[in-house]
């Protein structure tokens, strides 16, 4: 399933307490679908996610200026989706294609809410990802002028399904796996590739791990 007109670049962003190496399998599978993955990572897990958003916005700017990139999609996992939301509020690539979020805490994580009082002072993202109405994640804008696809994990122990929905038009589907399992399932990669190519998810969920 090659994108129309040749390959398109996919900026990939991982989640909290993860790293870019966890994106390797998803990147390889997207490459098999004809996309050119560009994994991007961050190491500091204590600073505000807005610090990472500033850096990712600069990465988007660099890719947008690259003559070899004709379409720039964004695919994220978990907190990476919130970083990308903030980054797109700072810089909107002229070549921006579609935006797929895997297990995103778009309205916060109930685990972050429980841990905010204990760890929020030293781990800023924990506080920022709270489900509280005034938390950072619930204050950030959501882009309304880009096609958004969301894949939730059926057995997610970190993010409730209803919290994965952004306050913007979007396609939504659920796969039978855990929070991080979406990075490693073949069907998840197939669903991502389908949405990037067509703006739609397959009608029926696969059961291929």
NUVEXNU-355540 format. One record per residue (C-alpha): residue in three letters; y, x, z. Coordinates in pm, whole numbers, padded with zeros to 5 digits, always signed. Layout:
# NUVEXNU-355540
ALAYXZ
...
# end
This chain:
# NUVEXNU-355540
UNK+00000+00000+00000
UNK+00285+00214-00128
UNK+00641+00092-00081
UNK+00807-00028-00405
UNK+00988+00254-00579
UNK+00796+00531-00407
UNK+00789+00662-00053
UNK+01030+00553+00219
UNK+01110+00744+00537
UNK+01010+00599+00873
UNK+01192+00723+01184
UNK+00943+00693+01472
UNK+01045+00681+01841
UNK+00806+00690+02139
UNK+00840+00521+02475
UNK+00905+00621+02834
UNK+00680+00891+02988
UNK+00538+00963+02642
UNK+00607+01225+02375
UNK+00621+01258+01998
UNK+00260+01382+01984
UNK+00150+01032+02081
UNK+00300+00917+01751
UNK+00077+01147+01544
UNK-00201+00898+01462
UNK+00040+00619+01374
UNK+00239+00864+01161
UNK-00074+00976+00976
UNK-00176+00618+00904
UNK+00169+00526+00779
UNK+00159+00831+00553
UNK-00169+00695+00419
UNK+00018+00374+00330
UNK+00268+00576+00128
UNK+00546+00620+00384
UNK+00703+00948+00495
UNK+00705+00952+00878
UNK+00979+01133+01070
UNK+00874+01136+01438
UNK+01156+01187+01687
UNK+01119+01254+02058
UNK+01293+01319+02388
UNK+01186+01494+02708
UNK+01428+01398+02983
UNK+01282+01094+03161
UNK+01552+01076+03431
UNK+01873+01035+03233
UNK+02008+00713+03089
UNK+01841+00590+02773
UNK+02192+00586+02626
UNK+02181+00968+02624
UNK+01875+00947+02400
UNK+02043+00676+02192
UNK+02333+00910+02116
UNK+02088+01179+02001
UNK+01883+00935+01794
UNK+02199+00802+01631
UNK+02271+01159+01516
UNK+01916+01184+01380
UNK+01968+00862+01186
UNK+02295+01002+01051
UNK+02116+01317+00934
UNK+01837+01122+00763
UNK+02089+00884+00608
UNK+02273+01178+00452
UNK+01953+01334+00317
UNK+01941+01283-00061
UNK+01560+01274-00055
UNK+01566+00964+00168
UNK+01624+00645-00029
UNK+01516+00394+00239
UNK+01515+00453+00613
UNK+01294+00230+00827
UNK+01273+00248+01207
UNK+00948+00202+01402
UNK+00940+00228+01780
UNK+00712+00191+02080
UNK+00813+00048+02418
UNK+01145+00192+02545
UNK+01188+00357+02206
UNK+01285+00015+02075
UNK+01569-00010+02324
UNK+01685+00342+02241
UNK+01688+00242+01874
UNK+01881-00078+01947
UNK+02148+00126+02123
UNK+02147+00391+01848
UNK+02192+00131+01574
UNK+02488-00006+01766
UNK+02641+00344+01745
UNK+02550+00420+01385
UNK+02417+00187+01116
UNK+02255+00383+00830
UNK+02359+00278+00480
UNK+01993+00322+00378
UNK+01854+00120+00668
UNK+01545-00077+00576
UNK+01337-00269+00831
UNK+01290-00230+01207
UNK+00950-00269+01374
UNK+00911-00259+01753
UNK+00575-00219+01925
UNK+00558-00367+02279
UNK+00935-00351+02330
UNK+01087-00455+02665
UNK+01369-00636+02485
UNK+01440-00848+02792
UNK+01321-00593+03044
UNK+00995-00497+03210
UNK+00867-00669+03522
UNK+00724-00335+03634
UNK+01070-00176+03606
UNK+01211-00464+03809
UNK+00961-00403+04089
UNK+01020-00027+04085
UNK+01399-00032+04048
UNK+01470-00040+04420
UNK+01242+00256+04492
UNK+01281+00476+04184
UNK+01594+00345+04012
UNK+01827+00594+04181
UNK+01646+00900+04045
UNK+01490+00752+03729
UNK+01780+00581+03557
UNK+01574+00414+03280
UNK+01375+00225+03544
UNK+01694+00052+03656
UNK+01818+00006+03299
UNK+01495-00169+03194
UNK+01499-00423+03475
UNK+01464-00791+03383
UNK+01788-00861+03574
UNK+02042-01049+03366
UNK+02300-00772+03409
UNK+02067-00478+03337
UNK+02143-00245+03049
UNK+01862-00374+02831
UNK+01990-00730+02869
UNK+02344-00621+02788
UNK+02278-00423+02470
UNK+02345-00590+02135
UNK+02057-00665+01901
UNK+02118-00608+01528
UNK+02126-00940+01342
UNK+02163-00799+00991
UNK+01830-00615+00969
UNK+01478-00754+00931
UNK+01303-00711+01266
UNK+00929-00729+01331
UNK+00777-00722+01680
UNK+00413-00651+01767
UNK+00319-00737+02125
UNK+00004-00628+02312
UNK-00208-00914+02443
UNK-00311-00726+02758
UNK+00019-00552+02829
UNK+00047-00453+03197
UNK+00409-00338+03161
UNK+00593-00588+02943
UNK+00546-00966+02944
UNK+00502-01120+02600
UNK+00813-01333+02635
UNK+01017-01019+02707
UNK+00920-00864+02375
UNK+01127-01118+02181
UNK+01479-00996+02092
UNK+01774-01234+02083
UNK+01788-01213+01704
UNK+01586-01354+01413
UNK+01252-01172+01400
UNK+00887-01193+01302
UNK+00642-01173+01592
UNK+00270-01115+01626
UNK+00025-01019+01900
UNK-00272-00782+01880
UNK-00563-00768+02129
UNK-00490-00438+02300
UNK-00302-00272+02584
UNK+00057-00146+02591
UNK-00011+00204+02457
UNK-00310+00091+02250
UNK-00075-00025+01975
UNK-00011+00339+01888
UNK-00377+00407+01821
UNK-00518+00093+01658
UNK-00565+00096+01283
UNK-00472-00270+01254
UNK-00142-00205+01431
UNK-00055+00061+01173
UNK-00160-00178+00896
UNK+00064-00449+01041
UNK+00357-00207+01062
UNK+00304-00098+00701
UNK+00281-00460+00587
UNK+00608-00553+00752
UNK+00788-00244+00622
UNK+00670-00324+00269
UNK+00712-00703+00262
UNK+00906-00816+00568
UNK+00602-01010+00689
UNK+00299-00953+00909
UNK-00049-01050+00784
UNK-00133-01413+00856
UNK-00437-01336+01071
UNK-00470-01058+01327
UNK-00734-00797+01258
UNK-00977-00681+01524
UNK-01010-00322+01401
UNK-00948-00065+01677
# end
